[in-house]
Amino acid sequence: MIPNDIEGAMMALPMQADASQVAAYWTRLAYESIIRFTRDEQAKRGFTQPQFWILRHLSRHDLAPDDGAAMTIPQLQQAMTEYIRPDDDLASEAKVLLGRGWIHADHDGYLRLTDAGEAARLQMKQSAPEIRSLIHRDIDDADYVAALRVLYKLIANTTPVPER
């Protein structure tokens, strides 16, 4: 079980950590902690991560297919399959965005970004560097890159190679 208290988890790691530490435990703990922190920081700024994703997927200046084509909630869910969390409710998040006038829904349920929604997306995007700097606080870029290289290698070592 992953502790809710990151300091408690870090205290459990000996100062001279050895290579027998379980990578899956620490990567999951890092993932959960970073997602929770990111979402808390976004909430302080008045939006949720799923709201930002919806706006990004509807923006012709970001992730939208076909230069800003309208999308339905199921299409958005499909587009976000790789990173949406089980408790994310895109329909509820879209209702909030509709109420703010940031998206518009047609009679068939297709959502489109409004000019106000594009402005909101850009404002949300401006918070990303600050949130990233908080996450990376006291971590040297070289150490961060080294950690990523280790993670890439762990992934490569555990990804099956297709038979030919």
One Martini backbone bead per residue (centre of mass of N, CA, C, O) as a GRO file, in nm:
protein
  164
    1MET     BB    1   0.098   0.036   0.021
    2ILE     BB    2   0.047   0.371  -0.022
    3PRO     BB    3   0.135   0.638   0.124
    4ASN     BB    4   0.007   0.958   0.195
    5ASP     BB    5   0.295   1.015   0.318
    6ILE     BB    6   0.585   1.112   0.180
    7GLU     BB    7   0.767   1.139   0.427
    8GLY     BB    8   0.726   0.851   0.526
    9ALA     BB    9   0.845   0.717   0.276
   10MET     BB   10   1.123   0.858   0.286
   11MET     BB   11   1.199   0.747   0.569
   12ALA     BB   12   1.204   0.443   0.464
   13LEU     BB   13   1.447   0.544   0.311
   14PRO     BB   14   1.751   0.500   0.299
   15MET     BB   15   2.021   0.695   0.258
   16GLN     BB   16   2.154   0.410   0.148
   17ALA     BB   17   2.028   0.312  -0.107
   18ASP     BB   18   1.948   0.026  -0.273
   19ALA     BB   19   1.893  -0.191  -0.552
   20SER     BB   20   1.643  -0.346  -0.395
   21GLN     BB   21   1.448  -0.155  -0.463
   22VAL     BB   22   1.118  -0.109  -0.560
   23ALA     BB   23   1.023   0.041  -0.844
   24ALA     BB   24   0.711   0.021  -0.849
   25TYR     BB   25   0.662   0.167  -0.586
   26TRP     BB   26   0.808   0.443  -0.655
   27THR     BB   27   0.658   0.509  -0.920
   28ARG     BB   28   0.377   0.515  -0.799
   29LEU     BB   29   0.426   0.726  -0.586
   30ALA     BB   30   0.512   0.946  -0.780
   31TYR     BB   31   0.261   0.956  -0.954
   32GLU     BB   32   0.050   1.017  -0.733
   33SER     BB   33   0.189   1.272  -0.621
   34ILE     BB   34   0.201   1.442  -0.883
   35ILE     BB   35  -0.097   1.441  -0.949
   36ARG     BB   36  -0.200   1.560  -0.687
   37PHE     BB   37  -0.034   1.819  -0.696
   38THR     BB   38  -0.128   1.927  -0.968
   39ARG     BB   39  -0.433   1.937  -0.897
   40ASP     BB   40  -0.407   2.127  -0.658
   41GLU     BB   41  -0.280   2.363  -0.815
   42GLN     BB   42  -0.511   2.396  -1.018
   43ALA     BB   43  -0.734   2.451  -0.809
   44LYS     BB   44  -0.605   2.717  -0.704
   45ARG     BB   45  -0.658   2.832  -1.018
   46GLY     BB   46  -0.968   2.722  -1.107
   47PHE     BB   47  -0.897   2.420  -1.209
   48THR     BB   48  -0.891   2.123  -1.395
   49GLN     BB   49  -0.744   1.881  -1.564
   50PRO     BB   50  -0.990   1.792  -1.741
   51GLN     BB   51  -1.056   2.076  -1.841
   52PHE     BB   52  -0.791   2.122  -1.987
   53TRP     BB   53  -0.813   1.881  -2.178
   54ILE     BB   54  -1.066   1.965  -2.323
   55LEU     BB   55  -0.959   2.231  -2.436
   56ARG     BB   56  -0.720   2.105  -2.588
   57HIS     BB   57  -0.899   1.908  -2.774
   58LEU     BB   58  -1.062   2.177  -2.897
   59SER     BB   59  -0.800   2.306  -2.997
   60ARG     BB   60  -0.639   2.422  -3.287
   61HIS     BB   61  -0.369   2.501  -3.096
   62ASP     BB   62  -0.343   2.188  -3.014
   63LEU     BB   63  -0.513   1.867  -3.001
   64ALA     BB   64  -0.693   1.902  -3.231
   65PRO     BB   65  -0.853   1.773  -3.475
   66ASP     BB   66  -0.911   1.921  -3.761
   67ASP     BB   67  -0.896   2.221  -3.670
   68GLY     BB   68  -1.130   2.201  -3.433
   69ALA     BB   69  -1.309   1.978  -3.397
   70ALA     BB   70  -1.572   1.842  -3.285
   71MET     BB   71  -1.671   1.679  -2.971
   72THR     BB   72  -1.745   1.421  -2.778
   73ILE     BB   73  -1.727   1.265  -2.491
   74PRO     BB   74  -1.638   0.986  -2.605
   75GLN     BB   75  -1.408   1.108  -2.777
   76LEU     BB   76  -1.251   1.229  -2.543
   77GLN     BB   77  -1.208   0.968  -2.388
   78GLN     BB   78  -1.049   0.831  -2.614
   79ALA     BB   79  -0.821   1.051  -2.636
   80MET     BB   80  -0.760   0.998  -2.301
   81THR     BB   81  -0.684   0.699  -2.231
   82GLU     BB   82  -0.376   0.728  -2.128
   83TYR     BB   83  -0.467   0.956  -1.870
   84ILE     BB   84  -0.721   0.894  -1.760
   85ARG     BB   85  -0.912   0.868  -1.480
   86PRO     BB   86  -1.157   0.687  -1.329
   87ASP     BB   87  -1.272   0.962  -1.168
   88ASP     BB   88  -1.318   1.099  -1.430
   89ASP     BB   89  -1.578   1.345  -1.532
   90LEU     BB   90  -1.642   1.479  -1.832
   91ALA     BB   91  -1.936   1.567  -1.818
   92SER     BB   92  -1.909   1.748  -1.566
   93GLU     BB   93  -1.679   1.925  -1.674
   94ALA     BB   94  -1.836   2.031  -1.921
   95LYS     BB   95  -2.059   2.177  -1.762
   96VAL     BB   96  -1.871   2.387  -1.646
   97LEU     BB   97  -1.773   2.499  -1.919
   98LEU     BB   98  -2.052   2.582  -2.018
   99GLY     BB   99  -2.113   2.780  -1.778
  100ARG     BB  100  -1.852   2.964  -1.865
  101GLY     BB  101  -1.835   2.971  -2.193
  102TRP     BB  102  -1.594   2.771  -2.317
  103ILE     BB  103  -1.827   2.599  -2.435
  104HIS     BB  104  -2.017   2.431  -2.696
  105ALA     BB  105  -2.336   2.276  -2.762
  106ASP     BB  106  -2.497   2.082  -2.963
  107HIS     BB  107  -2.774   1.881  -3.043
  108ASP     BB  108  -2.550   1.623  -3.070
  109GLY     BB  109  -2.302   1.679  -2.847
  110TYR     BB  110  -2.109   1.877  -2.965
  111LEU     BB  111  -1.800   2.022  -2.894
  112ARG     BB  112  -1.691   2.367  -2.859
  113LEU     BB  113  -1.477   2.619  -2.875
  114THR     BB  114  -1.437   2.922  -2.743
  115ASP     BB  115  -1.287   3.214  -2.707
  116ALA     BB  116  -1.292   3.195  -2.397
  117GLY     BB  117  -1.167   2.908  -2.391
  118GLU     BB  118  -0.898   2.983  -2.521
  119ALA     BB  119  -0.815   3.185  -2.303
  120ALA     BB  120  -0.823   2.981  -2.071
  121ARG     BB  121  -0.615   2.785  -2.181
  122LEU     BB  122  -0.380   2.987  -2.182
  123GLN     BB  123  -0.389   3.045  -1.879
  124MET     BB  124  -0.343   2.755  -1.784
  125LYS     BB  125  -0.072   2.714  -1.932
  126GLN     BB  126   0.088   2.932  -1.761
  127SER     BB  127   0.106   2.736  -1.498
  128ALA     BB  128   0.304   2.503  -1.571
  129PRO     BB  129   0.591   2.612  -1.499
  130GLU     BB  130   0.534   2.652  -1.197
  131ILE     BB  131   0.457   2.363  -1.130
  132ARG     BB  132   0.717   2.236  -1.230
  133SER     BB  133   0.908   2.389  -1.034
  134LEU     BB  134   0.788   2.261  -0.780
  135ILE     BB  135   0.849   1.966  -0.854
  136HIS     BB  136   1.175   2.039  -0.921
  137ARG     BB  137   1.266   2.108  -0.657
  138ASP     BB  138   1.597   2.035  -0.587
  139ILE     BB  139   1.648   1.940  -0.895
  140ASP     BB  140   1.869   1.848  -1.100
  141ASP     BB  141   1.878   1.812  -1.432
  142ALA     BB  142   2.075   1.570  -1.439
  143ASP     BB  143   1.914   1.394  -1.241
  144TYR     BB  144   1.654   1.387  -1.400
  145VAL     BB  145   1.769   1.258  -1.658
  146ALA     BB  146   1.879   1.006  -1.519
  147ALA     BB  147   1.604   0.904  -1.420
  148LEU     BB  148   1.478   0.878  -1.701
  149ARG     BB  149   1.678   0.671  -1.811
  150VAL     BB  150   1.602   0.454  -1.611
  151LEU     BB  151   1.304   0.436  -1.685
  152TYR     BB  152   1.343   0.362  -1.981
  153LYS     BB  153   1.496   0.098  -1.918
  154LEU     BB  154   1.276  -0.039  -1.754
  155ILE     BB  155   1.076  -0.043  -1.984
  156ALA     BB  156   1.245  -0.198  -2.190
  157ASN     BB  157   1.290  -0.454  -1.996
  158THR     BB  158   0.944  -0.489  -1.972
  159THR     BB  159   0.906  -0.504  -2.283
  160PRO     BB  160   0.785  -0.676  -2.515
  161VAL     BB  161   0.901  -0.848  -2.790
  162PRO     BB  162   0.815  -0.899  -3.090
  163GLU     BB  163   0.759  -1.150  -3.287
  164ARG     BB  164   0.883  -1.276  -3.615
   0.00000   0.00000   0.00000
